[in-house]
Amino acid sequence: MNKIAQRIQPVMNHTELAALIDGHHTAETRTLTTGAESNPLRLAELRGTLTSEQTLRWSELK
C-alpha cells in the first residue's frame, strides 16, 4: 500500500487515479504465478469496470 500511496498526488483526477491503481495492480500481479489472470478480473469486478468479454472469462474462471 505504501508503494502506491506515495505516488498519489492531490491534483490527480479520477481518471489519473484509476490509471495509477490499474498500473500498480498490473505490475504487482505480474510477479504472481497463481491467479495472474484472475486477479485483474476480480479487481475490475470490484470496481464495476468489467467488459462483456471479461465478464465471460471471469465466470469461466470462478
TORVODREN-6179 format. One record per atom (N, C-alpha, C, O): residue in three letters; z, x, y. Coordinates in nm, 3 decimals, decimal comma. Example, Ala and Ser with C-alpha at 12.3 -4.5 7.8 and 13.67 -1.06 7.14 Angstrom:
residues 2
res:ALA	pz:0,780	px:1,319	py:-0,569
res:ALA	pz:0,780	px:1,230	py:-0,450
res:ALA	pz:0,780	px:1,320	py:-0,330
res:ALA	pz:0,846	px:1,424	py:-0,332
res:SER	pz:0,708	px:1,285	py:-0,225
res:SER	pz:0,714	px:1,367	py:-0,106
res:SER	pz:0,787	px:1,290	py:0,003
res:SER	pz:0,804	px:1,341	py:0,114
//
This chain:
residues 62
res:MET	pz:0,000	px:0,082	py:-0,118
res:MET	pz:0,000	px:0,000	py:0,000
res:MET	pz:0,000	px:0,087	py:0,126
res:MET	pz:-0,062	px:0,052	py:0,226
res:ASN	pz:0,069	px:0,199	py:0,120
res:ASN	pz:0,073	px:0,287	py:0,237
res:ASN	pz:-0,064	px:0,343	py:0,270
res:ASN	pz:-0,096	px:0,365	py:0,387
res:LYS	pz:-0,146	px:0,368	py:0,167
res:LYS	pz:-0,280	px:0,422	py:0,191
res:LYS	pz:-0,362	px:0,330	py:0,278
res:LYS	pz:-0,433	px:0,375	py:0,368
res:ILE	pz:-0,353	px:0,202	py:0,252
res:ILE	pz:-0,434	px:0,106	py:0,328
res:ILE	pz:-0,366	px:0,069	py:0,460
res:ILE	pz:-0,434	px:0,045	py:0,560
res:ALA	pz:-0,234	px:0,065	py:0,461
res:ALA	pz:-0,161	px:0,026	py:0,583
res:ALA	pz:-0,186	px:0,123	py:0,697
res:ALA	pz:-0,193	px:0,082	py:0,813
res:GLN	pz:-0,198	px:0,250	py:0,666
res:GLN	pz:-0,218	px:0,348	py:0,773
res:GLN	pz:-0,359	px:0,345	py:0,831
res:GLN	pz:-0,384	px:0,404	py:0,936
res:ARG	pz:-0,451	px:0,276	py:0,765
res:ARG	pz:-0,589	px:0,266	py:0,814
res:ARG	pz:-0,614	px:0,139	py:0,894
res:ARG	pz:-0,721	px:0,125	py:0,955
res:ILE	pz:-0,519	px:0,046	py:0,895
res:ILE	pz:-0,536	px:-0,079	py:0,969
res:ILE	pz:-0,508	px:-0,055	py:1,117
res:ILE	pz:-0,408	px:0,007	py:1,154
res:GLN	pz:-0,597	px:-0,104	py:1,201
res:GLN	pz:-0,584	px:-0,090	py:1,345
res:GLN	pz:-0,563	px:-0,228	py:1,408
res:GLN	pz:-0,620	px:-0,326	py:1,360
res:PRO	pz:-0,483	px:-0,238	py:1,514
res:PRO	pz:-0,459	px:-0,368	py:1,577
res:PRO	pz:-0,584	px:-0,435	py:1,634
res:PRO	pz:-0,586	px:-0,557	py:1,650
res:VAL	pz:-0,686	px:-0,359	py:1,665
res:VAL	pz:-0,807	px:-0,416	py:1,725
res:VAL	pz:-0,908	px:-0,465	py:1,622
res:VAL	pz:-1,014	px:-0,514	py:1,659
res:MET	pz:-0,877	px:-0,451	py:1,494
res:MET	pz:-0,969	px:-0,496	py:1,389
res:MET	pz:-0,978	px:-0,648	py:1,386
res:MET	pz:-0,878	px:-0,718	py:1,401
res:ASN	pz:-1,100	px:-0,697	py:1,366
res:ASN	pz:-1,116	px:-0,841	py:1,348
res:ASN	pz:-1,109	px:-0,872	py:1,198
res:ASN	pz:-1,094	px:-0,782	py:1,116
res:HIS	pz:-1,120	px:-1,001	py:1,165
res:HIS	pz:-1,106	px:-1,044	py:1,026
res:HIS	pz:-1,212	px:-0,980	py:0,936
res:HIS	pz:-1,180	px:-0,941	py:0,823
res:THR	pz:-1,333	px:-0,970	py:0,983
res:THR	pz:-1,442	px:-0,912	py:0,903
res:THR	pz:-1,416	px:-0,765	py:0,873
res:THR	pz:-1,436	px:-0,719	py:0,761
res:GLU	pz:-1,373	px:-0,691	py:0,974
res:GLU	pz:-1,344	px:-0,549	py:0,955
res:GLU	pz:-1,226	px:-0,528	py:0,860
res:GLU	pz:-1,228	px:-0,437	py:0,777
res:LEU	pz:-1,125	px:-0,612	py:0,873
res:LEU	pz:-1,009	px:-0,602	py:0,786
res:LEU	pz:-1,047	px:-0,634	py:0,641
res:LEU	pz:-1,003	px:-0,565	py:0,548
res:ALA	pz:-1,128	px:-0,737	py:0,622
res:ALA	pz:-1,174	px:-0,773	py:0,487
res:ALA	pz:-1,256	px:-0,659	py:0,426
res:ALA	pz:-1,242	px:-0,630	py:0,308
res:ALA	pz:-1,341	px:-0,596	py:0,507
res:ALA	pz:-1,422	px:-0,484	py:0,458
res:ALA	pz:-1,334	px:-0,365	py:0,419
res:ALA	pz:-1,360	px:-0,298	py:0,320
res:LEU	pz:-1,231	px:-0,341	py:0,497
res:LEU	pz:-1,137	px:-0,233	py:0,467
res:LEU	pz:-1,065	px:-0,260	py:0,334
res:LEU	pz:-1,052	px:-0,170	py:0,251
res:ILE	pz:-1,019	px:-0,382	py:0,316
res:ILE	pz:-0,949	px:-0,419	py:0,192
res:ILE	pz:-1,044	px:-0,410	py:0,073
res:ILE	pz:-1,007	px:-0,358	py:-0,032
res:ASP	pz:-1,166	px:-0,461	py:0,090
res:ASP	pz:-1,264	px:-0,454	py:-0,019
res:ASP	pz:-1,295	px:-0,310	py:-0,057
res:ASP	pz:-1,299	px:-0,275	py:-0,175
res:GLY	pz:-1,317	px:-0,226	py:0,042
res:GLY	pz:-1,348	px:-0,086	py:0,016
res:GLY	pz:-1,233	px:-0,014	py:-0,052
res:GLY	pz:-1,254	px:0,065	py:-0,145
res:HIS	pz:-1,113	px:-0,040	py:-0,007
res:HIS	pz:-0,995	px:0,022	py:-0,068
res:HIS	pz:-0,980	px:-0,024	py:-0,213
res:HIS	pz:-0,957	px:0,057	py:-0,302
res:HIS	pz:-0,994	px:-0,153	py:-0,234
res:HIS	pz:-0,978	px:-0,207	py:-0,369
res:HIS	pz:-1,086	px:-0,153	py:-0,462
res:HIS	pz:-1,058	px:-0,121	py:-0,577
res:THR	pz:-1,208	px:-0,143	py:-0,413
res:THR	pz:-1,317	px:-0,088	py:-0,494
res:THR	pz:-1,289	px:0,057	py:-0,532
res:THR	pz:-1,308	px:0,096	py:-0,647
res:ALA	pz:-1,243	px:0,135	py:-0,438
res:ALA	pz:-1,211	px:0,275	py:-0,465
res:ALA	pz:-1,097	px:0,288	py:-0,566
res:ALA	pz:-1,101	px:0,374	py:-0,654
res:GLU	pz:-0,997	px:0,202	py:-0,554
res:GLU	pz:-0,884	px:0,208	py:-0,646
res:GLU	pz:-0,923	px:0,164	py:-0,786
res:GLU	pz:-0,876	px:0,222	py:-0,883
res:THR	pz:-1,007	px:0,062	py:-0,798
res:THR	pz:-1,043	px:0,013	py:-0,931
res:THR	pz:-1,137	px:0,107	py:-1,004
res:THR	pz:-1,147	px:0,102	py:-1,126
res:ARG	pz:-1,206	px:0,192	py:-0,932
res:ARG	pz:-1,293	px:0,290	py:-0,998
res:ARG	pz:-1,214	px:0,390	py:-1,080
res:ARG	pz:-1,267	px:0,449	py:-1,174
res:THR	pz:-1,088	px:0,410	py:-1,044
res:THR	pz:-1,005	px:0,504	py:-1,118
res:THR	pz:-0,947	px:0,441	py:-1,244
res:THR	pz:-0,892	px:0,512	py:-1,329
res:LEU	pz:-0,958	px:0,311	py:-1,258
res:LEU	pz:-0,905	px:0,242	py:-1,374
res:LEU	pz:-1,015	px:0,218	py:-1,476
res:LEU	pz:-1,126	px:0,179	py:-1,440
res:THR	pz:-0,985	px:0,242	py:-1,601
res:THR	pz:-1,084	px:0,211	py:-1,704
res:THR	pz:-1,064	px:0,069	py:-1,755
res:THR	pz:-1,162	px:-0,001	py:-1,782
res:THR	pz:-0,940	px:0,027	py:-1,769
res:THR	pz:-0,911	px:-0,108	py:-1,814
res:THR	pz:-0,918	px:-0,203	py:-1,696
res:THR	pz:-0,852	px:-0,181	py:-1,594
res:GLY	pz:-0,996	px:-0,306	py:-1,707
res:GLY	pz:-1,006	px:-0,405	py:-1,601
res:GLY	pz:-1,094	px:-0,365	py:-1,485
res:GLY	pz:-1,085	px:-0,425	py:-1,378
res:ALA	pz:-1,178	px:-0,266	py:-1,503
res:ALA	pz:-1,263	px:-0,219	py:-1,393
res:ALA	pz:-1,355	px:-0,328	py:-1,343
res:ALA	pz:-1,388	px:-0,332	py:-1,224
res:GLU	pz:-1,398	px:-0,417	py:-1,431
res:GLU	pz:-1,484	px:-0,526	py:-1,388
res:GLU	pz:-1,404	px:-0,648	py:-1,346
res:GLU	pz:-1,441	px:-0,718	py:-1,252
res:SER	pz:-1,295	px:-0,674	py:-1,415
res:SER	pz:-1,220	px:-0,797	py:-1,387
res:SER	pz:-1,136	px:-0,790	py:-1,260
res:SER	pz:-1,114	px:-0,892	py:-1,196
res:ASN	pz:-1,088	px:-0,672	py:-1,223
res:ASN	pz:-1,002	px:-0,661	py:-1,105
res:ASN	pz:-1,070	px:-0,707	py:-0,976
res:ASN	pz:-1,010	px:-0,784	py:-0,901
res:PRO	pz:-1,192	px:-0,661	py:-0,946
res:PRO	pz:-1,257	px:-0,710	py:-0,823
res:PRO	pz:-1,287	px:-0,860	py:-0,828
res:PRO	pz:-1,282	px:-0,928	py:-0,725
res:LEU	pz:-1,317	px:-0,911	py:-0,947
res:LEU	pz:-1,343	px:-1,054	py:-0,959
res:LEU	pz:-1,216	px:-1,134	py:-0,936
res:LEU	pz:-1,219	px:-1,240	py:-0,874
res:ARG	pz:-1,105	px:-1,084	py:-0,986
res:ARG	pz:-0,976	px:-1,151	py:-0,965
res:ARG	pz:-0,941	px:-1,151	py:-0,816
res:ARG	pz:-0,894	px:-1,252	py:-0,763
res:LEU	pz:-0,962	px:-1,040	py:-0,749
res:LEU	pz:-0,935	px:-1,033	py:-0,605
res:LEU	pz:-1,021	px:-1,133	py:-0,530
res:LEU	pz:-0,972	px:-1,203	py:-0,441
res:ALA	pz:-1,148	px:-1,139	py:-0,564
res:ALA	pz:-1,238	px:-1,235	py:-0,498
res:ALA	pz:-1,193	px:-1,378	py:-0,524
res:ALA	pz:-1,204	px:-1,464	py:-0,436
res:GLU	pz:-1,144	px:-1,405	py:-0,645
res:GLU	pz:-1,094	px:-1,539	py:-0,675
res:GLU	pz:-0,973	px:-1,573	py:-0,589
res:GLU	pz:-0,963	px:-1,682	py:-0,534
res:LEU	pz:-0,881	px:-1,478	py:-0,577
res:LEU	pz:-0,762	px:-1,499	py:-0,496
res:LEU	pz:-0,795	px:-1,521	py:-0,349
res:LEU	pz:-0,729	px:-1,598	py:-0,279
res:ARG	pz:-0,898	px:-1,451	py:-0,302
res:ARG	pz:-0,938	px:-1,462	py:-0,162
res:ARG	pz:-1,033	px:-1,577	py:-0,136
res:ARG	pz:-1,063	px:-1,609	py:-0,021
res:GLY	pz:-1,081	px:-1,642	py:-0,243
res:GLY	pz:-1,173	px:-1,754	py:-0,228
res:GLY	pz:-1,313	px:-1,713	py:-0,188
res:GLY	pz:-1,382	px:-1,787	py:-0,119
res:THR	pz:-1,356	px:-1,594	py:-0,231
res:THR	pz:-1,488	px:-1,544	py:-0,192
res:THR	pz:-1,581	px:-1,522	py:-0,311
res:THR	pz:-1,680	px:-1,450	py:-0,298
res:LEU	pz:-1,550	px:-1,582	py:-0,426
res:LEU	pz:-1,637	px:-1,567	py:-0,543
res:LEU	pz:-1,771	px:-1,635	py:-0,521
res:LEU	pz:-1,776	px:-1,748	py:-0,472
res:THR	pz:-1,878	px:-1,568	py:-0,558
res:THR	pz:-2,010	px:-1,630	py:-0,557
res:THR	pz:-2,026	px:-1,707	py:-0,688
res:THR	pz:-1,941	px:-1,696	py:-0,777
res:SER	pz:-2,132	px:-1,784	py:-0,700
res:SER	pz:-2,152	px:-1,860	py:-0,823
res:SER	pz:-2,172	px:-1,767	py:-0,943
res:SER	pz:-2,124	px:-1,797	py:-1,053
res:GLU	pz:-2,242	px:-1,656	py:-0,924
res:GLU	pz:-2,262	px:-1,560	py:-1,032
res:GLU	pz:-2,130	px:-1,496	py:-1,073
res:GLU	pz:-2,102	px:-1,477	py:-1,191
res:GLN	pz:-2,049	px:-1,462	py:-0,973
res:GLN	pz:-1,919	px:-1,402	py:-1,001
res:GLN	pz:-1,827	px:-1,502	py:-1,071
res:GLN	pz:-1,750	px:-1,465	py:-1,159
res:THR	pz:-1,834	px:-1,628	py:-1,031
res:THR	pz:-1,753	px:-1,731	py:-1,095
res:THR	pz:-1,788	px:-1,743	py:-1,242
res:THR	pz:-1,700	px:-1,754	py:-1,327
res:LEU	pz:-1,916	px:-1,742	py:-1,271
res:LEU	pz:-1,961	px:-1,749	py:-1,410
res:LEU	pz:-1,911	px:-1,629	py:-1,489
res:LEU	pz:-1,859	px:-1,644	py:-1,600
res:ARG	pz:-1,927	px:-1,510	py:-1,434
res:ARG	pz:-1,883	px:-1,389	py:-1,504
res:ARG	pz:-1,732	px:-1,387	py:-1,521
res:ARG	pz:-1,682	px:-1,345	py:-1,625
res:TRP	pz:-1,658	px:-1,430	py:-1,420
res:TRP	pz:-1,513	px:-1,432	py:-1,426
res:TRP	pz:-1,465	px:-1,528	py:-1,535
res:TRP	pz:-1,369	px:-1,499	py:-1,606
res:SER	pz:-1,531	px:-1,643	py:-1,548
res:SER	pz:-1,494	px:-1,738	py:-1,653
res:SER	pz:-1,524	px:-1,680	py:-1,792
res:SER	pz:-1,453	px:-1,711	py:-1,887
res:GLU	pz:-1,627	px:-1,597	py:-1,803
res:GLU	pz:-1,657	px:-1,531	py:-1,931
res:GLU	pz:-1,551	px:-1,427	py:-1,967
res:GLU	pz:-1,518	px:-1,409	py:-2,084
res:LEU	pz:-1,498	px:-1,359	py:-1,866
res:LEU	pz:-1,400	px:-1,254	py:-1,891
res:LEU	pz:-1,260	px:-1,307	py:-1,918
res:LEU	pz:-1,181	px:-1,242	py:-1,986
res:LYS	pz:-1,229	px:-1,425	py:-1,867
res:LYS	pz:-1,094	px:-1,480	py:-1,886
res:LYS	pz:-1,066	px:-1,506	py:-2,027
res:LYS	pz:-0,957	px:-1,553	py:-2,060
//
